[in-house]
Amino acid sequence: MKNYIELASKRVQLQEGPPAIEKLLLTCYLRPGISTKELARQLLLPVPVAAAVKKELIRLGALRQDRGVCCTPDGETYVSRRWGLDGLDLPLYRRLMEEEGAWRAELADLLQKLGDIFQARPQVDVQIDQSKCTPETSLKRALLCLRDHALIGSRILCLGDDDLVSVSLGLLLQRLFPRAVDHRAAVTVVDIDQRFLQYIREIAAREGLPIECRHADLRRPLSRTALGTFDCFFTDPPYTLPGMSLFLSRGISVLKKKSGQPIYLSFAHKSPDFMLEMQREFIRMGLMVSEVIPQFNEYEGAEMIGNRGQMIILKTTDKTAPLLTGEFKDALYTGEVKRTLRTYRCKKCAQEITVGFQAAFATIEVLKNKGCPLCRHDSFDLAQKKSVM
């Protein structure tokens, strides 16, 4: 059978990358008869671009125009096999995708189940910046993934998962595919905390969820066997610039090398200056900010951040690459960053600069973005590190 997405990608060079073609074809399968304008609106594409992709897929034999756009029999077979759509509860899928707020009624019992699961989860470890998000927040993250066409048929990574997003993703897939033998989607959890990994394993075994758990310290690179294997990832990293950069870098290293891959970054609301430094880090990694949803995340007992956090949806580009690739030896968690002084030596002029607690530069990322005060070079070696009592 033809690989319609690969063929169309070669003939229609989209800046949005192959994921845009995938979403268009999948949308035509799930909503037969959709208009070209509605396709463009849903996929956030200019109408001429959506029309060009549609025409190419028609020419290839995957789509047909008949009172709207729909798949041909060959196109339906291709989509069904590629995403493992046999057994999908299509009416439920359409309600969740098309009716704002429909999930509260449709998934009320699932939310209740999550409430019970969250009630029994391990206590958080504040030394590694864990915090408890609410069951509703965890489920809303999974629904974002569904909305972005990044759930069905995808390999999804959760980098750190004290929020049990993996469980929400698994339960949502189970609801969408009540009779499916193989819906092709799979979730992998990577965490340093063995307590949460064991708890997630127990839930996955009990509920029959497609979740795999792996123990890892993200200060060290992830296994080479995982490189380039995931379609998207979720992370709620330490709320420090080094923590954010490290977690994003590790996630990027295992994403498939395609433009338009989504990254779901949960982070505290920060000052304008801090947010500017964050955005500079995104640019250094070749990431595009697709959407920012303020007050999206709700946490229990997280008064330091007002019990609320933002959801930042990033997308990969042709220039995306991890900023940090080797072993990470610097301060990472909030307590470390706030109470550590480090001396860096400029690789160009050998000027030594103090970074950290009450210093002019709070983190190495801030120093790199501003450059050496003497020569403006942006590459440094760690010369000394000490804790501040």
C-alpha positions as CSV (number, residue, x, y, z in Angstrom):
1,M,0.0,0.0,0.0
2,K,1.2,3.5,-0.8
3,N,2.6,5.6,2.1
4,Y,0.4,8.6,1.4
5,I,1.9,10.8,4.0
6,E,5.5,10.2,2.8
7,L,4.5,10.8,-0.8
8,A,2.5,13.9,-0.1
9,S,5.4,15.3,2.1
10,K,7.8,15.0,-0.8
11,R,5.5,16.8,-3.2
12,V,4.1,19.5,-0.9
13,Q,7.0,21.0,1.1
14,L,5.2,22.3,4.2
15,Q,7.0,24.4,6.8
16,E,4.7,22.7,9.3
17,G,6.2,19.3,8.3
18,P,4.6,15.8,7.9
19,P,2.6,16.1,11.1
20,A,0.3,18.6,9.4
21,I,-0.4,16.1,6.5
22,E,-1.0,13.4,9.1
23,K,-3.5,15.5,10.9
24,L,-5.3,16.5,7.7
25,L,-5.7,12.9,6.6
26,L,-6.7,11.7,10.0
27,T,-9.3,14.5,10.3
28,C,-10.8,13.6,6.9
29,Y,-11.2,10.0,8.1
30,L,-12.8,11.0,11.4
31,R,-15.0,13.7,10.0
32,P,-16.0,12.7,6.4
33,G,-17.5,15.5,4.5
34,I,-15.6,18.3,6.2
35,S,-15.1,21.4,4.2
36,T,-11.6,22.7,3.1
37,K,-12.2,25.9,5.1
38,E,-13.0,23.9,8.3
39,L,-10.0,21.7,7.7
40,A,-7.8,24.8,7.5
41,R,-9.4,26.2,10.7
42,Q,-8.9,23.0,12.7
43,L,-5.3,22.5,11.6
44,L,-4.4,26.2,11.9
45,L,-3.3,26.3,8.3
46,P,-3.9,28.9,5.6
47,V,-6.8,27.8,3.4
48,P,-4.6,27.7,0.2
49,V,-2.1,25.4,2.0
50,A,-4.9,23.1,3.2
51,A,-6.3,23.0,-0.3
52,A,-2.9,22.2,-1.8
53,V,-2.4,19.2,0.6
54,K,-6.0,18.1,-0.1
55,K,-5.5,18.2,-3.8
56,E,-2.2,16.2,-3.6
57,L,-3.9,13.5,-1.5
58,I,-6.7,13.4,-3.9
59,R,-4.3,12.9,-6.8
60,L,-2.5,10.1,-4.8
61,G,-5.9,8.4,-4.3
62,A,-6.2,8.8,-0.5
63,L,-9.0,11.4,-0.5
64,R,-12.0,12.3,-2.7
65,Q,-14.1,15.4,-2.9
66,D,-17.8,14.7,-2.5
67,R,-19.9,17.2,-0.6
68,G,-16.8,17.9,1.4
69,V,-13.6,16.0,1.8
70,C,-13.5,12.3,2.8
71,C,-11.2,9.3,2.4
72,T,-11.4,6.8,-0.4
73,P,-11.6,3.1,0.5
74,D,-7.8,2.9,0.1
75,G,-7.4,6.0,2.2
76,E,-9.6,4.6,4.9
77,T,-7.6,1.3,5.0
78,Y,-4.3,3.2,5.2
79,V,-5.5,5.5,8.0
80,S,-7.0,2.6,10.0
81,R,-3.9,0.5,9.8
82,R,-1.5,3.4,10.4
83,W,-3.2,4.6,13.6
84,G,-4.8,1.4,14.7
85,L,-8.3,2.9,14.6
86,D,-10.3,-0.4,14.6
87,G,-12.5,-0.3,17.7
88,L,-12.5,3.5,18.1
89,D,-15.7,4.9,19.7
90,L,-16.2,7.5,16.9
91,P,-19.2,9.3,18.4
92,L,-17.4,9.8,21.7
93,Y,-14.3,11.0,19.8
94,R,-16.3,13.6,17.9
95,R,-18.0,14.9,21.0
96,L,-14.7,15.3,22.8
97,M,-13.2,17.1,19.8
98,E,-16.1,19.3,18.8
99,E,-18.0,20.2,21.9
100,E,-16.2,22.5,24.3
101,G,-16.6,21.2,27.9
102,A,-18.2,18.0,26.7
103,W,-15.5,15.9,28.5
104,R,-16.9,16.9,32.0
105,A,-20.1,14.9,31.4
106,E,-18.7,12.3,29.0
107,L,-15.7,11.4,31.3
108,A,-17.2,12.1,34.7
109,D,-16.8,8.5,35.9
110,L,-13.2,8.4,34.6
111,L,-12.5,11.6,36.5
112,Q,-13.9,9.9,39.6
113,K,-11.6,6.9,39.1
114,L,-8.7,9.2,38.8
115,G,-9.7,10.9,42.0
116,D,-9.4,7.6,43.8
117,I,-6.1,6.8,42.2
118,F,-4.6,10.2,43.0
119,Q,-5.8,9.9,46.6
120,A,-3.5,6.9,47.1
121,R,-0.4,8.1,45.2
122,P,2.9,8.5,47.1
123,Q,3.7,11.7,49.0
124,V,5.7,14.2,47.0
125,D,9.4,14.8,47.5
126,V,9.9,18.6,47.6
127,Q,13.7,18.1,47.4
128,I,13.2,17.1,43.7
129,D,10.6,19.7,43.1
130,Q,7.6,17.4,43.1
131,S,4.1,18.8,43.6
132,K,0.6,17.3,43.4
133,C,-1.5,18.4,40.4
134,T,-5.3,17.7,40.6
135,P,-6.9,14.7,38.8
136,E,-8.8,17.2,36.6
137,T,-5.5,18.9,35.6
138,S,-4.0,15.5,34.7
139,L,-7.0,14.5,32.6
140,K,-7.0,18.0,30.9
141,R,-3.4,17.4,29.8
142,A,-4.4,14.1,28.2
143,L,-7.3,15.8,26.4
144,L,-4.9,18.4,25.0
145,C,-2.9,15.6,23.5
146,L,-6.1,14.3,21.9
147,R,-7.1,17.7,20.6
148,D,-3.7,18.1,18.9
149,H,-4.1,14.7,17.2
150,A,-1.0,13.6,19.2
151,L,-2.7,10.8,21.2
152,I,-4.2,8.2,18.8
153,G,-1.5,5.9,17.4
154,S,1.3,7.8,19.0
155,R,4.3,6.9,21.2
156,I,4.1,9.4,24.1
157,L,6.8,10.1,26.7
158,C,6.2,11.5,30.2
159,L,9.5,12.9,31.6
160,G,8.8,12.8,35.3
161,D,5.3,11.7,36.2
162,D,4.3,12.5,39.8
163,D,1.2,14.0,38.1
164,L,0.2,10.6,36.7
165,V,-0.4,12.0,33.2
166,S,0.5,8.5,31.9
167,V,-2.5,7.0,33.8
168,S,-4.8,9.7,32.4
169,L,-3.6,9.1,28.9
170,G,-4.0,5.3,29.3
171,L,-7.5,5.6,30.7
172,L,-8.6,8.0,28.0
173,L,-7.3,5.6,25.3
174,Q,-9.1,2.8,27.0
175,R,-12.4,4.8,26.9
176,L,-11.9,5.8,23.2
177,F,-11.0,2.2,22.2
178,P,-13.3,0.0,24.4
179,R,-13.1,-3.0,22.0
180,A,-9.6,-2.5,20.5
181,V,-7.0,-5.2,20.6
182,D,-4.2,-2.9,19.4
183,H,-4.8,0.8,19.1
184,R,-1.1,1.4,18.4
185,A,-0.6,4.1,21.1
186,A,1.8,3.5,23.9
187,V,3.0,5.6,26.9
188,T,6.5,5.5,28.5
189,V,7.3,7.1,31.8
190,V,10.8,8.1,32.8
191,D,11.3,9.1,36.4
192,I,14.0,9.2,39.1
193,D,11.5,8.3,41.8
194,Q,11.0,4.5,42.1
195,R,7.9,5.0,44.3
196,F,5.9,6.6,41.5
197,L,7.2,4.2,38.9
198,Q,6.1,1.3,41.0
199,Y,2.7,2.9,41.7
200,I,2.2,3.5,38.0
201,R,3.2,0.0,37.1
202,E,0.6,-1.4,39.6
203,I,-2.2,0.8,38.1
204,A,-1.2,-0.1,34.6
205,A,-1.3,-3.8,35.4
206,R,-4.6,-3.6,37.2
207,E,-6.3,-1.5,34.6
208,G,-4.7,-3.0,31.5
209,L,-3.1,0.3,30.4
210,P,-0.3,0.5,27.7
211,I,2.3,2.1,30.0
212,E,6.0,1.2,30.3
213,C,8.1,2.6,33.2
214,R,11.8,3.2,33.2
215,H,14.0,4.5,36.0
216,A,16.5,7.2,35.0
217,D,18.3,10.2,36.4
218,L,18.0,12.9,33.8
219,R,21.4,14.3,34.8
220,R,22.7,11.6,32.6
221,P,21.6,11.2,28.9
222,L,18.7,8.8,28.1
223,S,19.4,5.4,26.6
224,R,20.6,5.5,23.0
225,T,18.0,2.9,22.1
226,A,15.2,5.5,22.8
227,L,16.7,8.2,20.5
228,G,14.2,9.4,17.8
229,T,11.4,7.0,18.9
230,F,8.7,9.3,20.4
231,D,6.0,11.4,18.8
232,C,5.5,13.9,21.7
233,F,6.3,14.3,25.4
234,F,4.9,15.8,28.6
235,T,7.1,17.3,31.3
236,D,6.5,19.4,34.5
237,P,10.2,20.0,35.3
238,P,11.9,21.8,38.2
239,Y,10.9,25.4,38.1
240,T,14.4,26.6,37.4
241,L,16.0,27.5,34.0
242,P,18.6,24.7,34.3
243,G,15.8,22.2,35.2
244,M,13.6,23.3,32.3
245,S,16.5,23.3,29.8
246,L,17.6,19.8,30.9
247,F,14.2,18.2,30.8
248,L,13.4,19.7,27.4
249,S,16.9,18.7,26.1
250,R,16.4,15.1,27.2
251,G,12.9,14.9,25.7
252,I,14.0,16.5,22.4
253,S,16.8,13.9,22.1
254,V,14.2,11.0,21.9
255,L,11.6,12.7,19.7
256,K,11.3,11.7,16.1
257,K,13.2,14.1,13.9
258,K,10.3,15.8,12.3
259,S,9.0,19.4,12.3
260,G,5.7,20.0,14.2
261,Q,6.2,17.4,17.0
262,P,4.4,18.7,20.1
263,I,5.9,19.2,23.6
264,Y,3.7,19.9,26.6
265,L,5.6,21.9,29.1
266,S,3.9,22.7,32.4
267,F,5.7,25.5,34.3
268,A,5.0,28.1,37.0
269,H,4.0,31.6,36.2
270,K,7.1,33.7,36.3
271,S,8.3,37.3,36.0
272,P,8.6,38.9,32.6
273,D,12.4,38.8,32.9
274,F,12.4,35.1,33.7
275,M,10.0,34.4,30.9
276,L,12.3,36.2,28.5
277,E,15.1,34.0,29.5
278,M,12.9,30.9,29.0
279,Q,12.0,32.0,25.5
280,R,15.7,32.5,24.7
281,E,16.2,29.0,25.8
282,F,13.4,27.8,23.5
283,I,15.1,29.7,20.6
284,R,18.5,28.2,21.4
285,M,16.8,24.7,21.2
286,G,15.0,25.6,17.9
287,L,11.6,25.3,19.4
288,M,8.5,27.3,18.5
289,V,5.9,28.4,21.1
290,S,2.6,27.2,19.6
291,E,0.3,28.1,22.5
292,V,0.4,29.4,26.1
293,I,-2.5,28.6,28.4
294,P,-2.3,30.6,31.7
295,Q,-3.7,29.1,34.9
296,F,-4.1,25.7,33.1
297,N,-2.5,23.6,35.8
298,E,-3.9,23.4,39.4
299,Y,-1.9,21.9,42.2
300,E,-2.7,20.9,45.8
301,G,-0.7,22.7,48.5
302,A,1.6,24.6,46.1
303,E,1.2,28.0,47.7
304,M,4.6,29.2,46.5
305,I,3.3,29.3,42.9
306,G,-0.3,30.2,43.9
307,N,-1.5,26.6,43.3
308,R,-1.6,27.4,39.5
309,G,0.7,27.0,36.6
310,Q,0.8,27.6,32.9
311,M,0.7,25.1,30.0
312,I,3.2,26.0,27.3
313,I,2.8,24.0,24.0
314,L,6.0,23.9,22.0
315,K,6.5,22.6,18.5
316,T,9.7,21.2,16.9
317,T,11.2,22.8,13.8
318,D,14.0,21.8,11.4
319,K,16.4,23.5,13.7
320,T,15.4,21.7,16.9
321,A,18.2,20.2,18.8
322,P,18.9,19.5,22.5
323,L,20.8,22.3,24.3
324,L,22.3,19.9,26.8
325,T,23.7,16.5,25.6
326,G,26.2,15.2,28.0
327,E,26.2,14.5,31.7
328,F,24.7,17.4,33.7
329,K,26.7,18.4,36.8
330,D,25.3,21.8,37.7
331,A,22.6,22.8,40.2
332,L,19.2,21.6,39.0
333,Y,16.4,21.7,41.6
334,T,15.1,24.9,43.2
335,G,16.8,24.3,46.5
336,E,20.2,23.8,44.8
337,V,19.9,26.7,42.4
338,K,18.9,29.1,45.1
339,R,21.7,28.1,47.5
340,T,24.6,27.5,45.2
341,L,27.4,29.8,44.0
342,R,29.4,28.7,40.9
343,T,32.3,30.3,39.2
344,Y,32.5,30.0,35.4
345,R,35.5,30.8,33.2
346,C,34.9,32.4,29.8
347,K,36.4,30.1,27.1
348,K,37.5,33.2,25.0
349,C,39.0,35.7,27.5
350,A,39.3,33.5,30.7
351,Q,37.3,36.1,32.7
352,E,35.8,34.4,35.8
353,I,32.1,35.2,36.6
354,T,30.1,34.2,39.6
355,V,26.7,32.6,39.0
356,G,24.0,31.6,41.5
357,F,22.6,32.6,44.8
358,Q,22.4,36.5,45.1
359,A,24.9,36.8,42.2
360,A,24.5,39.1,39.2
361,F,23.7,36.1,37.1
362,A,21.2,33.7,38.6
363,T,21.9,30.8,36.3
364,I,24.4,29.7,33.6
365,E,21.6,30.1,31.1
366,V,21.2,33.8,32.0
367,L,25.0,34.3,31.6
368,K,25.1,32.5,28.2
369,N,22.2,34.6,26.9
370,K,23.8,37.9,28.1
371,G,27.4,36.9,27.3
372,C,30.6,37.4,29.1
373,P,30.7,40.9,30.7
374,L,34.1,41.5,29.3
375,C,34.1,40.0,25.7
376,R,30.4,39.0,25.2
377,H,31.4,35.4,24.3
378,D,28.7,32.8,25.3
379,S,30.7,29.7,26.1
380,F,32.0,28.9,29.6
381,D,33.7,26.2,31.7
382,L,32.7,25.5,35.3
383,A,35.7,26.4,37.4
384,Q,34.3,26.2,41.0
385,K,31.1,25.3,42.8
386,K,30.2,25.8,46.5
387,S,27.0,25.7,48.6
388,V,25.9,28.9,50.5
389,M,24.8,28.3,54.1
